[in-house]
Amino acid sequence: MTDMATQDASPKRLRTYLRIEATLFIASMIGAFTLSGYAYLEKYYLTMDVAIERLGIGAQEILAYGAARFGSYIGALAFGMALVGIVAFLLLLLEKTREMPGEFQPLPKWIAHVLKRAIENRGIAVCVGSICIIAGLVISAWFLLVRLPSNDGRSAALKQASECVKRRVVYANLDQYEGCQVAESEDMLYLLQLQRCDKSGVAFRTLQLPKQGLKSITTETLFYPYERPDAPECSKS
């Protein structure tokens, strides 16, 4: 009876551990995606001179941005590792076989001395190695979750500032403003006015315009190349 009870308890304990591990994994991924998305959006709107706190961006939107950016990093890293592995494997297959040396080749004196001292001071070596591993993981996580998304956010903001479509904002009192709408909150519009764009950089300013009294917003004429085999005539409206 005791053996049967132990066998029944083992799968239950395993399922409990798996649930805990799955919950921790999902929570860590949500935290990583949220941090990555916030770093991207904060740098994007900070470059645009827009306060991200006033835009009312929800947690789901931040999570979606983070998942998209972080997923692209992981995908690129996995692709690079796979490419390197395939090339190394092909080189290994094409390499001529070597005869194994008959005698054991001794290690250099300095390597043997380091190994001997590490064995003699095993506790200190384990502590130092653990600290180095933790520091490497923390730095890697910071680079992937904060540094890269922040740089991407700045690049995306400058690209948007140099390529955005102008809009004309007209108020009921006939005041008019032209620029690129880069953000919108409940009571404000954020209009970017491009002043200079060349090889040296991008110069612009951002206007905060109230929605109260807004009459109309119009864009410039947009053209998109669109080819179809039947080449139908476009309807005029």
C-alpha positions in Angstrom: 0.0 0.0 0.0 2.8 2.4 0.9 4.6 1.7 -2.4 1.4 2.3 -4.4 0.7 5.6 -2.5 4.2 6.7 -3.2 3.8 6.0 -6.9 0.5 7.9 -7.0 2.1 10.9 -5.2 5.1 11.1 -7.5 3.1 12.2 -10.7 1.1 14.7 -8.6 4.2 16.2 -7.2 5.7 16.4 -10.7 2.6 18.1 -12.1 2.8 20.6 -9.2 6.4 21.4 -10.0 5.6 21.7 -13.7 2.8 24.2 -12.9 5.1 26.3 -10.7 7.9 26.2 -13.4 5.4 27.2 -16.1 4.0 30.0 -14.0 7.5 31.4 -13.3 8.4 31.1 -16.9 5.3 33.0 -18.1 5.8 35.7 -15.4 9.4 36.2 -16.4 8.5 36.4 -20.1 5.7 39.0 -19.3 8.2 41.0 -17.3 10.8 40.9 -20.0 8.4 41.9 -22.7 7.0 44.7 -20.6 10.4 46.1 -19.8 11.5 45.9 -23.4 8.3 47.5 -24.7 8.5 50.3 -22.2 12.1 51.0 -23.0 11.3 51.2 -26.7 8.2 53.4 -26.4 9.8 55.7 -23.8 12.8 56.4 -26.0 10.6 56.8 -29.1 8.4 59.4 -27.6 11.2 61.1 -25.6 13.0 61.6 -28.9 9.8 63.1 -30.3 9.6 65.4 -27.3 6.3 63.9 -26.2 5.6 62.9 -22.6 4.7 59.2 -22.6 2.8 59.6 -19.3 0.1 61.8 -21.0 -0.6 59.3 -23.9 -2.3 56.7 -21.7 -0.6 53.8 -23.3 -2.0 50.6 -21.9 -0.1 47.6 -20.5 -1.3 45.4 -23.4 0.2 47.7 -26.0 3.5 47.9 -24.1 3.5 44.1 -23.8 2.8 43.7 -27.5 5.7 46.1 -28.5 8.0 44.3 -26.2 7.1 40.8 -27.4 7.6 41.9 -31.0 11.0 43.5 -30.4 12.3 40.9 -28.0 11.1 38.1 -30.3 13.0 39.6 -33.2 16.2 39.7 -31.2 15.8 36.1 -30.1 15.0 35.1 -33.7 18.0 36.9 -35.1 20.3 35.4 -32.4 18.9 31.8 -33.0 19.4 32.3 -36.8 23.0 33.4 -36.3 23.7 30.5 -34.0 22.2 28.1 -36.5 24.1 29.5 -39.3 27.4 29.3 -37.4 26.6 25.7 -36.4 25.8 24.7 -39.9 29.1 26.2 -41.3 31.1 24.6 -38.5 29.5 21.2 -39.1 30.2 21.4 -42.8 33.8 22.3 -42.2 34.0 19.4 -39.8 32.7 17.0 -42.4 35.1 18.3 -45.0 38.1 18.2 -42.7 40.6 15.4 -43.1 40.8 12.9 -40.3 43.8 13.3 -38.0 45.7 10.5 -36.3 45.4 10.7 -32.5 48.7 11.3 -30.8 50.1 8.3 -29.0 51.2 10.1 -25.8 49.3 12.5 -23.7 50.3 16.1 -24.2 50.9 17.9 -20.9 49.3 21.2 -20.2 51.4 24.4 -20.2 52.9 25.2 -16.8 50.9 28.3 -16.2 47.6 26.6 -17.0 48.5 23.7 -14.7 49.5 26.1 -11.9 46.2 28.0 -12.3 44.2 24.8 -12.1 46.2 23.6 -9.1 45.6 26.9 -7.2 41.9 26.8 -8.1 41.5 23.3 -6.7 43.3 24.4 -3.5 41.0 27.4 -3.1 37.8 25.8 -4.4 35.4 27.8 -2.3 36.8 31.1 -3.4 36.9 30.0 -7.0 33.3 28.9 -6.9 32.2 32.2 -5.4 34.1 34.3 -8.0 32.9 32.1 -10.8 29.3 32.5 -9.6 29.6 36.3 -9.3 31.0 36.5 -12.9 28.2 34.3 -14.3 25.5 36.4 -12.5 27.1 39.6 -13.7 27.3 38.4 -17.2 23.6 37.3 -17.2 22.5 40.7 -15.7 24.5 42.7 -18.3 23.2 40.5 -21.1 19.6 41.0 -19.9 20.1 44.7 -19.6 21.5 44.9 -23.1 18.7 42.8 -24.6 15.8 44.3 -22.7 16.8 48.0 -22.3 19.7 49.0 -24.4 18.7 47.5 -27.8 15.0 48.5 -27.5 16.0 52.1 -26.5 18.3 52.4 -29.5 15.6 51.0 -31.8 13.1 53.5 -30.4 15.4 56.4 -31.0 16.1 55.2 -34.6 12.4 54.7 -35.3 11.6 58.2 -34.0 14.2 59.9 -36.2 13.1 57.9 -39.2 9.4 58.8 -38.5 10.4 62.5 -38.1 12.2 62.5 -41.5 9.6 60.5 -43.5 6.2 61.2 -41.9 3.2 62.6 -43.8 2.2 66.2 -43.2 -1.2 67.0 -41.9 -3.1 70.3 -41.8 -5.0 71.0 -38.5 -7.7 73.6 -38.8 -9.5 75.1 -35.8 -12.9 76.8 -35.6 -11.3 80.2 -35.3 -9.5 79.4 -38.6 -6.1 78.9 -37.0 -4.1 76.5 -39.1 -1.0 74.3 -38.3 0.9 72.0 -40.5 3.1 69.1 -39.4 3.2 65.4 -38.8 0.9 64.0 -36.1 3.1 61.7 -34.0 0.9 61.2 -30.9 -2.5 61.8 -29.5 -3.9 61.9 -25.9 -7.4 62.5 -24.6 -7.2 66.3 -24.9 -4.0 67.1 -26.9 -2.6 66.5 -30.4 1.2 66.3 -30.9 2.3 67.8 -34.2 5.9 67.5 -35.4 7.3 70.2 -37.7 10.4 69.1 -39.6 12.9 72.0 -40.0 16.0 70.3 -41.5 16.9 66.8 -42.6 20.3 66.0 -44.1 23.3 63.8 -43.6 24.3 65.6 -40.4 21.0 64.9 -38.7 17.3 65.8 -38.3 16.0 69.0 -36.7 12.4 69.4 -35.7 10.1 70.8 -33.1 6.9 69.4 -31.5 3.7 71.3 -31.0 1.1 70.5 -28.3 -2.3 71.5 -29.7 -5.5 71.2 -27.8 -8.4 69.2 -29.3 -10.9 71.8 -28.1 -12.1 73.9 -31.0 -10.7 71.5 -33.6 -12.5 71.7 -36.9 -10.7 69.3 -39.3 -7.5 67.4 -39.9 -6.5 66.7 -43.5 -3.4 65.0 -45.0 -1.5 65.5 -48.2 -2.2 63.5 -51.3 -0.8 60.0 -50.8 0.4 57.8 -53.6 1.1 54.1 -53.3 2.3 51.9 -56.2 -0.2 49.2 -56.8 0.0 46.8 -59.8 -2.7 44.4 -60.8 -2.8 42.2 -63.9 -6.2 43.3 -65.1 -5.2 47.0 -64.6 -8.7 48.3 -63.8 -9.7 52.0 -64.1 -9.9 53.8 -60.8 -13.2 55.3 -59.8 -13.1 59.1 -59.2 -14.7 60.4 -56.0 
